[in-house]
């Protein structure tokens, strides 16, 4: 009877791990990605995910095809800036290129849906483009792992079950 219980528990744990693995590998639809970008033309000039790591070029932003990108844009130096993303590698914003409103003294929230075309695109400040630029990389859908709470719960449960079985077996060996 104990062997049947143990076998059932192991099978249950394997099922949960299998379920979690399938969810991790499943191709997800477009998702929402949130980023905060600090911009500055003063030294150091460029963009950064925090006010203390501003560089030129700025940080690589990686998203999947068709994702919604939510940006919180903050001027670190108080000067006016305007984020824009060039899908055509042009020197000024073109029709269809995402472009935020100006921001200086207060943060601006700006959202756009990224292109479905895989590639690397230049983002910059439309006012200070020579030093305030970086790159946004669009990767195929399903490339960036999505660890959702049900997956983590299933993995935690499976790990706990396996640990309990090992502990129980060691306890029997010690007795």
C-alpha positions as CSV (number, residue, x, y, z in Angstrom):
1,X,0.0,0.0,0.0
2,X,2.9,2.4,0.8
3,X,4.5,1.7,-2.5
4,X,1.2,2.6,-4.3
5,X,1.0,5.9,-2.4
6,X,4.6,6.7,-3.2
7,X,4.1,5.8,-6.8
8,X,1.0,8.0,-7.0
9,X,2.8,10.9,-5.4
10,X,5.7,10.6,-7.8
11,X,3.3,10.4,-10.8
12,X,1.5,13.5,-9.5
13,X,4.7,15.4,-9.2
14,X,5.8,14.4,-12.7
15,X,2.4,15.6,-14.0
16,X,2.8,19.0,-12.4
17,X,6.4,19.4,-13.7
18,X,5.2,18.3,-17.2
19,X,2.4,20.8,-17.0
20,X,4.7,23.6,-16.0
21,X,7.2,22.7,-18.8
22,X,4.4,22.8,-21.4
23,X,3.3,26.3,-20.2
24,X,6.9,27.6,-20.2
25,X,7.4,26.4,-23.8
26,X,4.0,27.4,-25.1
27,X,4.1,30.3,-27.5
28,X,2.4,33.2,-25.9
29,X,0.4,36.0,-27.6
30,X,1.8,39.5,-27.5
31,X,2.2,40.8,-24.0
32,X,2.7,44.2,-22.2
33,X,6.3,45.1,-21.3
34,X,7.0,48.0,-18.9
35,X,10.2,50.1,-19.0
36,X,11.4,53.3,-17.3
37,X,13.9,55.3,-19.3
38,X,15.8,58.2,-17.9
39,X,17.1,60.7,-20.5
40,X,19.9,63.3,-20.2
41,X,21.8,65.5,-22.5
42,X,24.0,66.6,-19.6
43,X,27.0,64.5,-18.6
44,X,26.5,61.6,-18.7
45,X,24.4,62.0,-21.8
46,X,22.1,59.2,-23.1
47,X,19.5,56.9,-21.7
48,X,19.3,54.5,-18.8
49,X,16.9,52.2,-16.9
50,X,17.9,54.1,-13.7
51,X,19.1,57.7,-13.2
52,X,22.5,56.3,-12.2
53,X,23.3,54.2,-15.3
54,X,22.8,56.6,-18.2
55,X,24.9,55.6,-21.2
56,X,25.2,56.4,-24.9
57,X,24.1,54.2,-26.5
58,X,21.4,53.6,-24.0
59,X,20.2,50.2,-22.8
60,X,19.0,47.5,-25.2
61,X,15.3,47.1,-24.9
62,X,14.2,43.6,-25.9
63,X,10.5,42.9,-26.8
64,X,8.6,40.3,-28.8
65,X,6.7,40.9,-32.0
66,X,3.4,42.9,-31.5
67,X,4.1,43.5,-27.8
68,X,2.7,46.6,-26.1
69,X,5.5,48.7,-24.7
70,X,4.7,51.0,-21.8
71,X,7.4,53.6,-21.2
72,X,7.8,55.9,-18.2
73,X,10.0,58.7,-19.6
74,X,11.9,60.9,-17.1
75,X,14.2,63.8,-17.8
76,X,17.1,63.5,-15.4
77,X,18.6,66.9,-16.4
78,X,15.3,68.9,-16.6
79,X,15.8,69.6,-20.3
80,X,13.0,68.8,-22.8
81,X,13.3,65.4,-24.5
82,X,11.1,63.3,-26.9
83,X,11.5,59.6,-27.3
84,X,11.0,58.2,-30.8
85,X,11.7,54.8,-32.4
86,X,12.8,54.6,-36.1
87,X,11.5,51.6,-38.0
88,X,13.2,52.9,-41.2
89,X,16.6,54.0,-39.8
90,X,15.8,57.6,-40.9
91,X,17.2,60.7,-39.3
92,X,13.8,62.1,-38.3
93,X,10.5,60.6,-37.3
94,X,8.5,59.2,-40.1
95,X,4.8,58.3,-40.3
96,X,4.2,55.1,-38.2
97,X,7.3,55.6,-36.0
98,X,6.3,55.6,-32.3
99,X,7.0,59.1,-30.9
100,X,6.2,60.3,-27.3
101,X,5.1,63.8,-26.3
102,X,7.8,66.1,-25.0
103,X,8.9,65.6,-21.3
104,X,11.1,67.6,-19.0
105,X,10.0,68.5,-15.5
106,X,7.4,65.7,-15.0
107,X,7.5,62.0,-16.1
108,X,5.5,61.1,-19.1
109,X,3.8,57.7,-19.6
110,X,3.8,56.6,-23.3
111,X,2.6,53.4,-24.9
112,X,2.9,51.9,-28.3
113,X,2.6,48.5,-30.0
114,X,5.8,47.3,-31.5
115,X,6.2,46.1,-35.1
116,X,5.7,42.5,-36.0
117,X,8.9,42.6,-38.0
118,X,11.9,41.0,-36.2
119,X,14.9,43.2,-36.1
120,X,16.9,45.8,-34.2
121,X,15.7,49.4,-34.4
122,X,17.3,52.7,-33.2
123,X,15.5,54.7,-30.5
124,X,16.6,58.2,-29.7
125,X,15.6,61.7,-28.5
126,X,14.1,63.6,-31.4
127,X,15.7,66.7,-30.0
128,X,19.2,65.4,-29.0
129,X,19.7,62.5,-31.4
130,X,23.5,62.5,-31.6
131,X,24.1,61.4,-28.0
132,X,20.7,60.2,-26.8
133,X,20.1,57.0,-28.6
134,X,19.9,53.2,-28.1
135,X,18.4,50.1,-29.6
136,X,15.2,48.2,-29.4
137,X,15.3,44.6,-30.4
138,X,12.2,42.8,-31.7
139,X,12.5,39.0,-31.3
140,X,10.0,36.3,-32.4
141,X,7.0,35.7,-30.3
142,X,7.7,33.1,-27.6
143,X,11.4,33.9,-27.3
144,X,11.3,35.7,-24.0
145,X,10.3,33.2,-21.2
146,X,7.1,34.0,-19.4
147,X,7.1,32.7,-15.8
148,X,3.5,33.0,-14.7
149,X,2.4,32.3,-11.2
150,X,0.6,29.0,-12.0
151,X,3.9,27.7,-13.5
152,X,5.9,28.7,-10.5
153,X,3.2,27.2,-8.2
154,X,3.3,23.9,-10.1
155,X,7.1,23.8,-10.0
156,X,7.1,24.6,-6.3
157,X,4.6,21.8,-5.5
158,X,6.6,19.3,-7.6
159,X,9.8,20.2,-5.9
160,X,8.2,20.0,-2.5
161,X,6.8,16.5,-3.3
162,X,10.2,15.2,-4.5
163,X,12.0,16.6,-1.5
164,X,9.4,15.0,0.9
165,X,9.9,11.6,-0.9
166,X,13.7,11.8,-0.6
167,X,13.5,12.8,3.0
168,X,11.0,10.0,3.8
169,X,13.2,7.5,2.1
170,X,16.3,8.7,4.0
171,X,14.5,8.5,7.2
172,X,13.5,4.9,6.6
173,X,17.1,4.0,5.7
174,X,18.4,5.6,8.9
175,X,15.9,3.6,11.1
